Amino acid sequence: MSEDFTQKLPKNGNDEILTAITKIDDRLQSLEKKVDERLHDTRPIWHKVVADIAELQSGQKRLEDGQRHLEETIHKDIGELSSVVRTVNRDQIVTNDAVRRMQVDFFTVNEWLNKLIADRNQQNSQT
């Protein structure tokens, strides 16, 4: 089932094994060097990404704080506006009542004048 890789090793001596190990070591060192170079190349990118994320988080916190403040201000302003509207409504009721009383008074005065004019006309027609 599984292969025995030791059977593939050269049988004619340690030199070839050492040469193969050296080649593998050289390839491994070359790979490590490439990985280090790539890490070196990408490290500034990662630093910028981390800084950008921190800045985004800070901006998000400022937005959330601003939104919370705005909601508190709006809630307070709505409360004040409701109070002003109630006051205006009460004042409008008082004004409407005063206008109705004036209309009743005007109607009453108008009736008196009409009665006086009618009485005067009646007196003038009798003389």
Secondary structure as UniProt FT lines:
FT   HELIX           5..8
FT   HELIX           14..126
//
